[in-house]
Amino acid sequence: MTGNALLLGTTGMLAAAARHAALQAEKAVIVSRKAGDFSFGDEALDGKCECLSLSYDDEPAFLGALEEYAPFDIALTWIRPRAELLRAALDALMAPGGLLVEVMGSRSILTGENGAPSIATLRADALAAQPDLTYAQVVLGFVRENGASRWLNHEEISAAAIAQMEMPLPRRIAGTLEPWDARPQ
Ligand SMILES: NC(=O)c1ccc[n+]([C@@H]2O[C@H](COP(=O)([O-])OP(=O)(O)OC[C@H]3O[C@@H](n4cnc5c(N)ncnc54)[C@H](OP(=O)(O)O)[C@@H]3O)[C@@H](O)[C@H]2O)c1
């Protein structure tokens, strides 16, 4: 059992990974704009989940609502924007010794404007300095097969997130990011 789980932005492509986390948790908080409509279709599992319909676009309201459910022993997050402040605020909601699995898109490895570090590097560096938290990043790449490239499917994306729950690495790349020019258009 992994205690209290935060599952943020996991109602889509990460639903299988969210199920994996919820199965092992004592209780879970599922958060997305329409999380109120979400169900695992499993009475026992749904019974230990609190579904909160919240948008991270309104950061103060979002964090204020989540604080009531913290601290979290495990968190699985998929946040599209760079959202540095939001991500840092979520770190503070983790329990000591907790595991944060943060899923990021392919572009998260690109250097920002004016040479700013990529969000993937920035987060990896910041979390490496927090000894009380295990940080396991997933960077979503693409798949090259039969001379063509395609984006990862949901099963592959969730499998990478589950692998980070089971055997956390500072960074796990799902598929490949190289050569960058070969990514699907
Ligand atoms: N290789 C890559 O870099 C890469 C990266 C990303 C995606 N993809 C592909 O693109 C497809 C679609 O991606 P997607 O981002 O739409 O993934 P998704 O996981 O299907 O949906 C986004 C998730 O975030 C939640 N969400 C979105 N905006 C939110 C907000 N403002 N506040 C709180 N939660 C929010 C959504 O729930 P609500 O709608 O309820 O808010 C949902 O849980 C995927 O199927 C994947 O194959 C590839």
Ligand as a Chemical Component Dictionary entry (heavy atoms), coordinates in Angstrom:
data_LIG
# 
_chem_comp.id                   LIG 
_chem_comp.type                 NON-POLYMER 
_chem_comp.pdbx_formal_charge   0 
_chem_comp.three_letter_code    LIG 
# 
loop_
_chem_comp_atom.comp_id 
_chem_comp_atom.atom_id 
_chem_comp_atom.alt_atom_id 
_chem_comp_atom.type_symbol 
_chem_comp_atom.charge 
_chem_comp_atom.model_Cartn_x 
_chem_comp_atom.model_Cartn_y 
_chem_comp_atom.model_Cartn_z 
_chem_comp_atom.pdbx_ordinal 
LIG N1  N1  N 0  5.003   12.258 -27.463 1  
LIG C1  C1  C 0  4.474   13.317 -26.890 2  
LIG O1  O1  O 0  5.185   14.232 -26.558 3  
LIG C2  C2  C 0  3.026   13.374 -26.574 4  
LIG C3  C3  C 0  2.698   14.240 -25.572 5  
LIG C4  C4  C 0  1.389   14.387 -25.238 6  
LIG C5  C5  C 0  0.404   13.714 -25.869 7  
LIG N2  N2  N 1  0.710   12.870 -26.844 8  
LIG C6  C6  C 0  -0.411  12.208 -27.534 9  
LIG O2  O2  O 0  -1.466  13.157 -27.623 10 
LIG C7  C7  C 0  -2.674  12.579 -27.180 11 
LIG C8  C8  C 0  -3.545  13.544 -26.385 12 
LIG O3  O3  O 0  -2.847  14.171 -25.282 13 
LIG P1  P1  P 0  -3.657  14.858 -24.113 14 
LIG O4  O4  O 0  -2.850  15.883 -23.402 15 
LIG O5  O5  O -1 -5.011  15.266 -24.617 16 
LIG O6  O6  O 0  -3.756  13.682 -23.077 17 
LIG P2  P2  P 0  -4.931  13.052 -22.243 18 
LIG O7  O7  O 0  -4.301  12.362 -21.112 19 
LIG O8  O8  O 0  -5.802  12.251 -23.099 20 
LIG O9  O9  O 0  -5.771  14.299 -21.687 21 
LIG C9  C9  C 0  -5.238  15.303 -20.831 22 
LIG C10 C10 C 0  -5.458  15.015 -19.328 23 
LIG O10 O10 O 0  -5.210  16.207 -18.582 24 
LIG C11 C11 C 0  -6.446  16.695 -18.036 25 
LIG N3  N3  N 0  -6.421  18.150 -18.182 26 
LIG C12 C12 C 0  -6.309  18.855 -19.334 27 
LIG N4  N4  N 0  -6.328  20.169 -19.076 28 
LIG C13 C13 C 0  -6.432  20.307 -17.723 29 
LIG C14 C14 C 0  -6.515  21.420 -16.847 30 
LIG N5  N5  N 0  -6.503  22.677 -17.309 31 
LIG N6  N6  N 0  -6.619  21.204 -15.526 32 
LIG C15 C15 C 0  -6.663  19.939 -15.032 33 
LIG N7  N7  N 0  -6.582  18.827 -15.814 34 
LIG C16 C16 C 0  -6.489  19.020 -17.148 35 
LIG C17 C17 C 0  -7.532  15.985 -18.817 36 
LIG O11 O11 O 0  -8.752  15.835 -18.132 37 
LIG P3  P3  P 0  -9.967  16.920 -18.286 38 
LIG O12 O12 O 0  -10.274 17.027 -19.731 39 
LIG O13 O13 O 0  -11.065 16.344 -17.440 40 
LIG O14 O14 O 0  -9.422  18.196 -17.711 41 
LIG C18 C18 C 0  -6.882  14.617 -19.000 42 
LIG O15 O15 O 0  -6.925  13.900 -17.785 43 
LIG C19 C19 C 0  -2.325  11.357 -26.377 44 
LIG O16 O16 O 0  -3.226  10.368 -26.739 45 
LIG C20 C20 C 0  -0.885  11.022 -26.761 46 
LIG O17 O17 O 0  -0.857  9.877  -27.570 47 
LIG C21 C21 C 0  2.028   12.682 -27.230 48 
# 
loop_
_chem_comp_bond.comp_id 
_chem_comp_bond.atom_id_1 
_chem_comp_bond.atom_id_2 
_chem_comp_bond.value_order 
_chem_comp_bond.pdbx_ordinal 
LIG N1  C1  SING 1  
LIG C1  O1  DOUB 2  
LIG C1  C2  SING 3  
LIG C2  C3  SING 4  
LIG C2  C21 DOUB 5  
LIG C3  C4  DOUB 6  
LIG C4  C5  SING 7  
LIG C5  N2  DOUB 8  
LIG N2  C6  SING 9  
LIG N2  C21 SING 10 
LIG C6  O2  SING 11 
LIG C6  C20 SING 12 
LIG O2  C7  SING 13 
LIG C7  C8  SING 14 
LIG C7  C19 SING 15 
LIG C8  O3  SING 16 
LIG O3  P1  SING 17 
LIG P1  O4  DOUB 18 
LIG P1  O5  SING 19 
LIG P1  O6  SING 20 
LIG O6  P2  SING 21 
LIG P2  O7  DOUB 22 
LIG P2  O8  SING 23 
LIG P2  O9  SING 24 
LIG O9  C9  SING 25 
LIG C9  C10 SING 26 
LIG C10 O10 SING 27 
LIG C10 C18 SING 28 
LIG O10 C11 SING 29 
LIG C11 N3  SING 30 
LIG C11 C17 SING 31 
LIG N3  C12 SING 32 
LIG N3  C16 SING 33 
LIG C12 N4  DOUB 34 
LIG N4  C13 SING 35 
LIG C13 C14 SING 36 
LIG C13 C16 DOUB 37 
LIG C14 N5  SING 38 
LIG C14 N6  DOUB 39 
LIG N6  C15 SING 40 
LIG C15 N7  DOUB 41 
LIG N7  C16 SING 42 
LIG C17 O11 SING 43 
LIG C17 C18 SING 44 
LIG O11 P3  SING 45 
LIG P3  O12 DOUB 46 
LIG P3  O13 SING 47 
LIG P3  O14 SING 48 
LIG C18 O15 SING 49 
LIG C19 O16 SING 50 
LIG C19 C20 SING 51 
LIG C20 O17 SING 52 
# 
